[in-house]
Amino acid sequence: MFTHGSAGTLDVSVTQLFVGAAERSLEWWHFIFRRYQES
């Protein structure tokens, strides 16, 4: 029971980390795309 609970918590933190990284890379792509359009 305890192992399953901590594994679920680990899953959530990993998911949050992944979502955060995805959002950050999206922001980078928007920034690069805008710079590319300006030139």
PQR file of N, CA, C, O and H, with PARSE charges and radii, in Angstrom:
ATOM      1  N   MET A   1       0.833  -1.201   0.000 -0.4000 1.5000
ATOM      2  CA  MET A   1       0.000   0.000   0.000 -0.0000 2.0000
ATOM      3  C   MET A   1       0.875   1.263   0.000  0.5500 1.7000
ATOM      4  O   MET A   1       0.673   2.171  -0.806 -0.5500 1.4000
ATOM      5  N   PHE A   2       1.848   1.302   0.915 -0.4000 1.5000
ATOM      6  CA  PHE A   2       2.702   2.487   1.033 -0.0000 2.0000
ATOM      7  C   PHE A   2       3.539   2.693  -0.235  0.5500 1.7000
ATOM      8  O   PHE A   2       3.693   3.815  -0.717 -0.5500 1.4000
ATOM      9  H   PHE A   2       2.012   0.564   1.570  0.4000 1.0000
ATOM     10  N   THR A   3       4.076   1.588  -0.763 -0.4000 1.5000
ATOM     11  CA  THR A   3       4.899   1.708  -1.974 -0.0000 2.0000
ATOM     12  C   THR A   3       4.059   2.243  -3.123  0.5500 1.7000
ATOM     13  O   THR A   3       4.524   3.077  -3.900 -0.5500 1.4000
ATOM     14  H   THR A   3       3.952   0.677  -0.371  0.4000 1.0000
ATOM     15  N   HIS A   4       2.827   1.768  -3.234 -0.4000 1.5000
ATOM     16  CA  HIS A   4       1.952   2.223  -4.314 -0.0000 2.0000
ATOM     17  C   HIS A   4       1.680   3.715  -4.165  0.5500 1.7000
ATOM     18  O   HIS A   4       1.663   4.451  -5.152 -0.5500 1.4000
ATOM     19  H   HIS A   4       2.449   1.090  -2.602  0.4000 1.0000
ATOM     20  N   GLY A   5       1.467   4.157  -2.929 -0.4000 1.5000
ATOM     21  CA  GLY A   5       1.195   5.580  -2.691 -0.0000 2.0000
ATOM     22  C   GLY A   5       2.372   6.452  -3.085  0.5500 1.7000
ATOM     23  O   GLY A   5       2.193   7.465  -3.760 -0.5500 1.4000
ATOM     24  H   GLY A   5       1.480   3.559  -2.128  0.4000 1.0000
ATOM     25  N   SER A   6       3.578   6.070  -2.671 -0.4000 1.5000
ATOM     26  CA  SER A   6       4.756   6.882  -3.009 -0.0000 2.0000
ATOM     27  C   SER A   6       5.034   6.819  -4.506  0.5500 1.7000
ATOM     28  O   SER A   6       5.495   7.797  -5.094 -0.5500 1.4000
ATOM     29  H   SER A   6       3.723   5.247  -2.123  0.4000 1.0000
ATOM     30  N   ALA A   7       4.755   5.676  -5.124 -0.4000 1.5000
ATOM     31  CA  ALA A   7       4.951   5.557  -6.571 -0.0000 2.0000
ATOM     32  C   ALA A   7       3.991   6.506  -7.290  0.5500 1.7000
ATOM     33  O   ALA A   7       4.364   7.130  -8.284 -0.5500 1.4000
ATOM     34  H   ALA A   7       4.380   4.881  -4.646  0.4000 1.0000
ATOM     35  N   GLY A   8       2.762   6.617  -6.794 -0.4000 1.5000
ATOM     36  CA  GLY A   8       1.797   7.531  -7.394 -0.0000 2.0000
ATOM     37  C   GLY A   8       2.260   8.967  -7.261  0.5500 1.7000
ATOM     38  O   GLY A   8       2.105   9.759  -8.190 -0.5500 1.4000
ATOM     39  H   GLY A   8       2.459   6.111  -5.987  0.4000 1.0000
ATOM     40  N   THR A   9       2.835   9.315  -6.098 -0.4000 1.5000
ATOM     41  CA  THR A   9       3.342  10.671  -5.887 -0.0000 2.0000
ATOM     42  C   THR A   9       4.492  10.951  -6.839  0.5500 1.7000
ATOM     43  O   THR A   9       4.588  12.040  -7.405 -0.5500 1.4000
ATOM     44  H   THR A   9       2.961   8.671  -5.344  0.4000 1.0000
ATOM     45  N   LEU A  10       5.356   9.972  -7.013 -0.4000 1.5000
ATOM     46  CA  LEU A  10       6.492  10.127  -7.927 -0.0000 2.0000
ATOM     47  C   LEU A  10       5.968  10.338  -9.343  0.5500 1.7000
ATOM     48  O   LEU A  10       6.471  11.186 -10.079 -0.5500 1.4000
ATOM     49  H   LEU A  10       5.277   9.088  -6.554  0.4000 1.0000
ATOM     50  N   ASP A  11       4.961   9.567  -9.716 -0.4000 1.5000
ATOM     51  CA  ASP A  11       4.346   9.696 -11.032 -0.0000 2.0000
ATOM     52  C   ASP A  11       3.856  11.120 -11.259  0.5500 1.7000
ATOM     53  O   ASP A  11       4.093  11.704 -12.317 -0.5500 1.4000
ATOM     54  H   ASP A  11       4.552   8.878  -9.118  0.4000 1.0000
ATOM     55  N   VAL A  12       3.172  11.676 -10.261 -0.4000 1.5000
ATOM     56  CA  VAL A  12       2.606  13.023 -10.377 -0.0000 2.0000
ATOM     57  C   VAL A  12       3.709  14.052 -10.553  0.5500 1.7000
ATOM     58  O   VAL A  12       3.603  14.940 -11.399 -0.5500 1.4000
ATOM     59  H   VAL A  12       2.980  11.201  -9.402  0.4000 1.0000
ATOM     60  N   SER A  13       4.773  13.937  -9.756 -0.4000 1.5000
ATOM     61  CA  SER A  13       5.856  14.932  -9.853 -0.0000 2.0000
ATOM     62  C   SER A  13       6.557  14.827 -11.195  0.5500 1.7000
ATOM     63  O   SER A  13       6.922  15.844 -11.785 -0.5500 1.4000
ATOM     64  H   SER A  13       4.859  13.215  -9.069  0.4000 1.0000
ATOM     65  N   VAL A  14       6.749  13.609 -11.685 -0.4000 1.5000
ATOM     66  CA  VAL A  14       7.390  13.428 -12.990 -0.0000 2.0000
ATOM     67  C   VAL A  14       6.505  14.019 -14.083  0.5500 1.7000
ATOM     68  O   VAL A  14       7.000  14.664 -15.009 -0.5500 1.4000
ATOM     69  H   VAL A  14       6.453  12.783 -11.206  0.4000 1.0000
ATOM     70  N   THR A  15       5.193  13.798 -13.973 -0.4000 1.5000
ATOM     71  CA  THR A  15       4.261  14.346 -14.958 -0.0000 2.0000
ATOM     72  C   THR A  15       4.304  15.872 -14.946  0.5500 1.7000
ATOM     73  O   THR A  15       4.336  16.506 -16.001 -0.5500 1.4000
ATOM     74  H   THR A  15       4.791  13.274 -13.222  0.4000 1.0000
ATOM     75  N   GLN A  16       4.304  16.462 -13.736 -0.4000 1.5000
ATOM     76  CA  GLN A  16       4.368  17.928 -13.627 -0.0000 2.0000
ATOM     77  C   GLN A  16       5.657  18.454 -14.234  0.5500 1.7000
ATOM     78  O   GLN A  16       5.658  19.488 -14.902 -0.5500 1.4000
ATOM     79  H   GLN A  16       4.278  15.947 -12.880  0.4000 1.0000
ATOM     80  N   LEU A  17       6.766  17.734 -13.999 -0.4000 1.5000
ATOM     81  CA  LEU A  17       8.054  18.142 -14.553 -0.0000 2.0000
ATOM     82  C   LEU A  17       7.993  18.105 -16.071  0.5500 1.7000
ATOM     83  O   LEU A  17       8.469  19.022 -16.741 -0.5500 1.4000
ATOM     84  H   LEU A  17       6.765  16.894 -13.457  0.4000 1.0000
ATOM     85  N   PHE A  18       7.406  17.040 -16.613 -0.4000 1.5000
ATOM     86  CA  PHE A  18       7.311  16.879 -18.063 -0.0000 2.0000
ATOM     87  C   PHE A  18       6.434  17.959 -18.677  0.5500 1.7000
ATOM     88  O   PHE A  18       6.772  18.528 -19.714 -0.5500 1.4000
ATOM     89  H   PHE A  18       7.020  16.295 -16.069  0.4000 1.0000
ATOM     90  N   VAL A  19       5.300  18.241 -18.030 -0.4000 1.5000
ATOM     91  CA  VAL A  19       4.404  19.287 -18.523 -0.0000 2.0000
ATOM     92  C   VAL A  19       5.103  20.646 -18.497  0.5500 1.7000
ATOM     93  O   VAL A  19       4.967  21.439 -19.429 -0.5500 1.4000
ATOM     94  H   VAL A  19       5.025  17.779 -17.187  0.4000 1.0000
ATOM     95  N   GLY A  20       5.850  20.907 -17.429 -0.4000 1.5000
ATOM     96  CA  GLY A  20       6.576  22.168 -17.322 -0.0000 2.0000
ATOM     97  C   GLY A  20       7.602  22.300 -18.435  0.5500 1.7000
ATOM     98  O   GLY A  20       7.755  23.370 -19.024 -0.5500 1.4000
ATOM     99  H   GLY A  20       5.961  20.263 -16.672  0.4000 1.0000
ATOM    100  N   ALA A  21       8.309  21.205 -18.722 -0.4000 1.5000
ATOM    101  CA  ALA A  21       9.318  21.229 -19.780 -0.0000 2.0000
ATOM    102  C   ALA A  21       8.654  21.439 -21.140  0.5500 1.7000
ATOM    103  O   ALA A  21       9.184  22.161 -21.983 -0.5500 1.4000
ATOM    104  H   ALA A  21       8.185  20.336 -18.243  0.4000 1.0000
ATOM    105  N   ALA A  22       7.506  20.816 -21.356 -0.4000 1.5000
ATOM    106  CA  ALA A  22       6.794  20.968 -22.623 -0.0000 2.0000
ATOM    107  C   ALA A  22       6.350  22.419 -22.813  0.5500 1.7000
ATOM    108  O   ALA A  22       6.486  22.981 -23.899 -0.5500 1.4000
ATOM    109  H   ALA A  22       7.075  20.229 -20.671  0.4000 1.0000
ATOM    110  N   GLU A  23       5.817  23.019 -21.740 -0.4000 1.5000
ATOM    111  CA  GLU A  23       5.393  24.423 -21.833 -0.0000 2.0000
ATOM    112  C   GLU A  23       6.576  25.332 -22.131  0.5500 1.7000
ATOM    113  O   GLU A  23       6.464  26.263 -22.929 -0.5500 1.4000
ATOM    114  H   GLU A  23       5.707  22.562 -20.857  0.4000 1.0000
ATOM    115  N   ARG A  24       7.715  25.062 -21.488 -0.4000 1.5000
ATOM    116  CA  ARG A  24       8.892  25.898 -21.695 -0.0000 2.0000
ATOM    117  C   ARG A  24       9.388  25.780 -23.131  0.5500 1.7000
ATOM    118  O   ARG A  24       9.754  26.783 -23.744 -0.5500 1.4000
ATOM    119  H   ARG A  24       7.806  24.306 -20.839  0.4000 1.0000
ATOM    120  N   SER A  25       9.403  24.549 -23.679 -0.4000 1.5000
ATOM    121  CA  SER A  25       9.872  24.376 -25.057 -0.0000 2.0000
ATOM    122  C   SER A  25       8.903  25.041 -26.035  0.5500 1.7000
ATOM    123  O   SER A  25       9.325  25.558 -27.070 -0.5500 1.4000
ATOM    124  H   SER A  25       9.105  23.734 -23.182  0.4000 1.0000
ATOM    125  N   LEU A  26       7.595  25.030 -25.711 -0.4000 1.5000
ATOM    126  CA  LEU A  26       6.632  25.715 -26.571 -0.0000 2.0000
ATOM    127  C   LEU A  26       6.922  27.210 -26.599  0.5500 1.7000
ATOM    128  O   LEU A  26       6.879  27.846 -27.652 -0.5500 1.4000
ATOM    129  H   LEU A  26       7.252  24.610 -24.871  0.4000 1.0000
ATOM    130  N   GLU A  27       7.219  27.764 -25.412 -0.4000 1.5000
ATOM    131  CA  GLU A  27       7.552  29.191 -25.354 -0.0000 2.0000
ATOM    132  C   GLU A  27       8.774  29.474 -26.207  0.5500 1.7000
ATOM    133  O   GLU A  27       8.813  30.487 -26.906 -0.5500 1.4000
ATOM    134  H   GLU A  27       7.254  27.247 -24.557  0.4000 1.0000
ATOM    135  N   TRP A  28       9.788  28.591 -26.165 -0.4000 1.5000
ATOM    136  CA  TRP A  28      10.996  28.765 -26.964 -0.0000 2.0000
ATOM    137  C   TRP A  28      10.655  28.746 -28.442  0.5500 1.7000
ATOM    138  O   TRP A  28      11.160  29.567 -29.208 -0.5500 1.4000
ATOM    139  H   TRP A  28       9.756  27.768 -25.597  0.4000 1.0000
ATOM    140  N   TRP A  29       9.793  27.808 -28.854 -0.4000 1.5000
ATOM    141  CA  TRP A  29       9.431  27.720 -30.274 -0.0000 2.0000
ATOM    142  C   TRP A  29       8.716  28.984 -30.731  0.5500 1.7000
ATOM    143  O   TRP A  29       8.963  29.467 -31.836 -0.5500 1.4000
ATOM    144  H   TRP A  29       9.382  27.141 -28.232  0.4000 1.0000
ATOM    145  N   HIS A  30       7.824  29.529 -29.887 -0.4000 1.5000
ATOM    146  CA  HIS A  30       7.135  30.778 -30.237 -0.0000 2.0000
ATOM    147  C   HIS A  30       8.141  31.913 -30.403  0.5500 1.7000
ATOM    148  O   HIS A  30       8.042  32.709 -31.336 -0.5500 1.4000
ATOM    149  H   HIS A  30       7.623  29.136 -28.990  0.4000 1.0000
ATOM    150  N   PHE A  31       9.120  31.981 -29.480 -0.4000 1.5000
ATOM    151  CA  PHE A  31      10.141  33.023 -29.515 -0.0000 2.0000
ATOM    152  C   PHE A  31      10.974  32.913 -30.784  0.5500 1.7000
ATOM    153  O   PHE A  31      11.194  33.911 -31.471 -0.5500 1.4000
ATOM    154  H   PHE A  31       9.201  31.334 -28.721  0.4000 1.0000
ATOM    155  N   ILE A  32      11.441  31.705 -31.100 -0.4000 1.5000
ATOM    156  CA  ILE A  32      12.268  31.489 -32.299 -0.0000 2.0000
ATOM    157  C   ILE A  32      11.453  31.806 -33.557  0.5500 1.7000
ATOM    158  O   ILE A  32      11.959  32.434 -34.487 -0.5500 1.4000
ATOM    159  H   ILE A  32      11.262  30.895 -30.542  0.4000 1.0000
ATOM    160  N   PHE A  33      10.200  31.373 -33.578 -0.4000 1.5000
ATOM    161  CA  PHE A  33       9.350  31.603 -34.749 -0.0000 2.0000
ATOM    162  C   PHE A  33       9.143  33.094 -34.987  0.5500 1.7000
ATOM    163  O   PHE A  33       9.176  33.556 -36.127 -0.5500 1.4000
ATOM    164  H   PHE A  33       9.789  30.863 -32.822  0.4000 1.0000
ATOM    165  N   ARG A  34       8.926  33.854 -33.897 -0.4000 1.5000
ATOM    166  CA  ARG A  34       8.730  35.291 -34.030 -0.0000 2.0000
ATOM    167  C   ARG A  34       9.995  35.958 -34.558  0.5500 1.7000
ATOM    168  O   ARG A  34       9.931  36.817 -35.437 -0.5500 1.4000
ATOM    169  H   ARG A  34       8.899  33.479 -32.970  0.4000 1.0000
ATOM    170  N   ARG A  35      11.150  35.559 -34.016 -0.4000 1.5000
ATOM    171  CA  ARG A  35      12.418  36.127 -34.470 -0.0000 2.0000
ATOM    172  C   ARG A  35      12.626  35.823 -35.957  0.5500 1.7000
ATOM    173  O   ARG A  35      13.113  36.664 -36.713 -0.5500 1.4000
ATOM    174  H   ARG A  35      11.203  34.862 -33.301  0.4000 1.0000
ATOM    175  N   TYR A  36      12.252  34.615 -36.358 -0.4000 1.5000
ATOM    176  CA  TYR A  36      12.414  34.191 -37.753 -0.0000 2.0000
ATOM    177  C   TYR A  36      11.501  35.005 -38.672  0.5500 1.7000
ATOM    178  O   TYR A  36      11.897  35.367 -39.780 -0.5500 1.4000
ATOM    179  H   TYR A  36      11.857  33.932 -35.744  0.4000 1.0000
ATOM    180  N   GLN A  37      10.288  35.291 -38.215 -0.4000 1.5000
ATOM    181  CA  GLN A  37       9.349  36.068 -39.032 -0.0000 2.0000
ATOM    182  C   GLN A  37       9.824  37.510 -39.198  0.5500 1.7000
ATOM    183  O   GLN A  37       9.651  38.103 -40.263 -0.5500 1.4000
ATOM    184  H   GLN A  37       9.966  34.997 -37.315  0.4000 1.0000
ATOM    185  N   GLU A  38      10.427  38.076 -38.141 -0.4000 1.5000
ATOM    186  CA  GLU A  38      10.856  39.473 -38.193 -0.0000 2.0000
ATOM    187  C   GLU A  38      11.957  39.702 -39.227  0.5500 1.7000
ATOM    188  O   GLU A  38      11.980  40.737 -39.892 -0.5500 1.4000
ATOM    189  H   GLU A  38      10.568  37.594 -37.276  0.4000 1.0000
ATOM    190  N   SER A  39      12.868  38.738 -39.363 -0.4000 1.5000
ATOM    191  CA  SER A  39      14.006  38.942 -40.256 -0.0000 2.0000
ATOM    192  C   SER A  39      13.628  38.804 -41.730  0.5500 1.7000
ATOM    193  O   SER A  39      14.484  38.950 -42.603 -0.5500 1.4000
ATOM    194  H   SER A  39      12.850  37.897 -38.822  0.4000 1.0000
TER
END
